[in-house]
Amino acid sequence: MKKPLNEMYDELVRNCAPDDFWGQVKRTVGGKPVSEEQIEMIVAAVVEATDLKPEDCMLDLCCGNGALSTRVFSHCAQGHGVDFSEQLINVAREHFEDAPRETYQLSDVVEFLRAFPDPKRFTKAFCYGSFQYLPQAMAKAFLAELKQRFVSVSRVCIGNLPDKERMNDFFREGAYVDGIEDQYDSAIGIWRTRQEFFELAAAAGWHTEFRTLPESYHASHYRYDAVLSRGRYVP
Ligand SMILES: C[S@@+](CC[C@H](N)C(=O)[O-])C[C@H]1O[C@@H](n2cnc3c(N)ncnc32)[C@H](O)[C@@H]1O
């Protein structure tokens, strides 16, 4: 039987160097941490998608070790990250926490969305490279709770989603296993078409637009970002 994902990340952190922040969240290509340029592309995409402003309070859902969160939070007034890997949250607290401006919390993301006592505090949210690892029922609950309880959140970036229409660009000859696209606990998680994602988010009341990172981004050929808003966005 597979280990739960939080335990897999706990183990990964123990096996990585303490300052291998990108290795700890599997942000590697060919076993090497991705370049600074690639990280900055992600940060710029999240800032632009959420229209992040200096006065905003940003929520990072499935924040990992905070290495990406801290760069995004540097563009706004306050940030709070949530993740269910104890080891990743320990790293976030040790290296990036700067309360009350920047804080990190150990919690399952859906439990957090259901129970956090002060949801109105947040004005923007993002979830990067993680949504696809939620089982379908949790993905639905995530979107519904965020919409219903976090009423001041006007824009959400759900980033780095695997594009079901581009699976052939990803799986090498013979590597595809029947049905793998629906398995949240596979290496890439659940693959969705833009239409499938749009309908999932619409069922929770969100409007979705889609973005793709520039071609020079290492995964742009099989991933997209979804940008959720409470109505059609007029810049
Ligand atoms: C690939 S990492 C991405 C981390 C971070 N967002 C980043 O981009 O650097 C996926 C993260 O999702 C977290 N995660 C997955 N399912 C979760 C859940 N149900 N509740 C909280 N965190 C979860 C994992 O612990 C892990 O940190």
The ligand as a Gaussian input file, in Angstrom:
#p B3LYP/6-31G(d) Opt

LIG

0 1
 C        4.435000      19.565000      -5.162000
 S        4.202000      20.179000      -3.532000
 C        3.947000      21.915000      -3.876000
 C        4.228000      22.796000      -2.679000
 C        4.140000      24.302000      -2.930000
 N        2.785000      24.704000      -3.269000
 C        5.090000      24.722000      -4.039000
 O        4.606000      24.929000      -5.159000
 O        6.278000      24.824000      -3.783000
 C        2.542000      19.587000      -3.133000
 C        2.149000      19.965000      -1.726000
 O        0.772000      19.695000      -1.505000
 C        0.621000      19.344000      -0.141000
 N       -0.699000      18.708000       0.017000
 C       -1.256000      17.753000      -0.762000
 N       -2.474000      17.409000      -0.302000
 C       -2.712000      18.188000       0.792000
 C       -3.791000      18.293000       1.710000
 N       -4.872000      17.527000       1.596000
 N       -3.707000      19.206000       2.696000
 C       -2.598000      19.984000       2.832000
 N       -1.524000      19.911000       2.006000
 C       -1.572000      19.024000       0.996000
 C        1.818000      18.433000       0.099000
 O        2.103000      18.232000       1.458000
 C        2.907000      19.214000      -0.647000
 O        3.531000      20.146000       0.183000

